[in-house]
Amino acid sequence: MIEDGKIFIGASRNPDDSINKPEYLDLKFGNRHGLVTGATGTGKTVTLQVLAEGFSRAGVPVFAADIKGDLSGIAAKGEPKDFLTKRAEQIGFSDYEFDQFPVIFWDLFGQKGHRVRTTVAEMGPLLLARLMDASEPQEGVINIAFKIADQAGLPLLDLKDFTSLLNYMGENATALSTQYGLISKASVGSIQRALLVLEQQGAEHFFGEPALKISDIMRTSNNGYGQISVLAADKLMMNPRLYATFLLWLLSELFEELPEVGDPDKPKLVFFFDEAHLLFNDAPKVLVERVEQVVRLIRSKGVGVYFVTQNPLDVPETVLAQLGNRAQHALRAYSPREQKAVKTAAETFRPNPAFDCATVITNLGTGEALVSTLEAKGAPSIVERTLIRPPSGRVGPLSDGERQQVMDKSPVLGLYDEDVDRESAFEILAARAKKAADAEAAKRAQEEAAEQQPGSTTSGWSLPGFGDSKDDNQGRGQSRGRSSGYQRETVVEAAMKSVARTVATQVGRALVRGILGSLKR
């Protein structure tokens, strides 16, 4: 039942439950995206594993988030179990064999996988604002901050860099507002408070260097299998917004970095977006529009995006229309919203005259799904009630020891496990502030030395501890009354003016950003 150029998904059944025919996903349509939906416990994770194994076996790299830890078992050879062998016999899968697949484990926190990071600059203002749930005025200030950093050559690598830049903007809000638009100190303060919340939620682990290279999730192993990158997301899911923003950033990086390839014989990478509803929950309209644009255009880069979620209503219609390969597991229809979801799911399939989709969706068993894939000329196939094939890898999680063994043999071992803190905006702004302070101190020393020269004339203006001690003691009250009104700029003001001059002289060096605000290289 294994065919070249196709992924065997399972076998469809007739209304009398007899086996109809094998169901496949054609690799040349693998970059036309997909959707796997169904209620909890209906078999979505196993379907995801079956697809990931099929793509890997075909030499296609895969990236997937592991929400519950169950997907980690794909790195180990499957074990004979009654329910697996029974399903293989039930669908006539005589070619069924156990296998293990090359896996790279990733983890934002560096505990269950290699550290995965990006820089603040690479994430860009749109996604950072989404991560912080910023208001419109706050988002405007964030955009100005990135504009200043891009123009002035200030590398924003981690959160302390961004905090330093915000401090500068707050100190110079009036002057910068004339050049970039209104910068409210209140908005700056609220953004700084939001950054503190992000740090407490673990976001500081995500920002820094070395940043993830896209090429490291697009590897193939020595036996020709595509590497499966598995993101440990059980702890990450405690901050759903960070999880969704990270995956969206990775998707935007793929879009910006990969070249156009048209319609290849098989995808260059397949990206599984589990718990996809987190991406779209409360997302502003502009973000949804950008996501729809990326999904529509990334196909020509050879990337297939597969959304995995419980309810098809979780995905906006504009995005849903781009998803050609679909597996719909059972849905419950107790509430009005659930009934609407069943109706929506049924209407998205090409009808099968042998059964009513809406009725079958609520009666599907575990490991059974309505499947429709793209076939000749990219047209969707007639939906079929399908028993999903058993996976070849282990069903269930790896132990901590087994996971560590996989990590010890990883092709990226040692590349991302240690933090690198090179000179960036924090150090540059601190150095400029020190330089300005030193210059101010030297200027004051020169003025003091000049005032102490014999026969020198002064205006009578003085500060305690400066000038001739005799005059200072005798005419202190008079000198205060004759002040010229001139005030020296503070050290902070001098430092900020130095930075402002640098910004003004480097206009035109701004970096180019893509659809979702990430850097274009």
Salt bridges, closest charged atoms under 4 A:
GLU3 OE1 - LYS6 NZ 3.74
ASP17 OD1 - ARG13 NH1 3.97
ASP17 OD1 - ARG385 NH1 3.49
GLU23 OE2 - LYS21 NZ 2.76
GLU79 OE2 - ARG394 NH2 3.68
GLU122 OE2 - ARG521 NH2 2.26
ASP133 OD2 - ARG241 NH2 3.97
ASP150 OD2 - ARG513 NE 3.17
ASP158 OD2 - LYS160 NZ 2.82
GLU204 OE2 - HIS205 NE2 3.57
GLU209 OE1 - ARG422 NE 2.67
ASP216 OD1 - ARG219 NH2 2.65
ASP234 OD2 - LYS112 NZ 2.53
GLU253 OE1 - ARG521 NH1 3.26
GLU257 OE2 - ARG521 NH1 3.07
ASP263 OD1 - ARG32 NH2 3.91
ASP263 OD1 - ARG299 NH1 2.67
GLU275 OE1 - HIS277 ND1 3.48
GLU292 OE2 - ARG296 NE 3.30
ASP314 OD1 - ARG337 NH2 3.71
GLU368 OE2 - ARG13 NH2 2.74
GLU368 OE2 - ARG385 NE 2.63
GLU375 OE2 - ARG350 NH1 3.66
GLU402 OE1 - ARG394 NH1 2.90
ASP417 OD1 - HIS114 ND1 3.21
ASP419 OD1 - ARG115 NH1 3.42
ASP419 OD1 - ARG117 NH2 2.86
ASP421 OD1 - LYS160 NZ 3.30
ASP438 OD2 - LYS434 NZ 3.06
GLU440 OE2 - ARG444 NE 3.28
GLU447 OE1 - ARG488 NH2 2.10
ASP472 OD2 - ARG476 NH2 3.28
GLU489 OE1 - LYS497 NZ 3.14
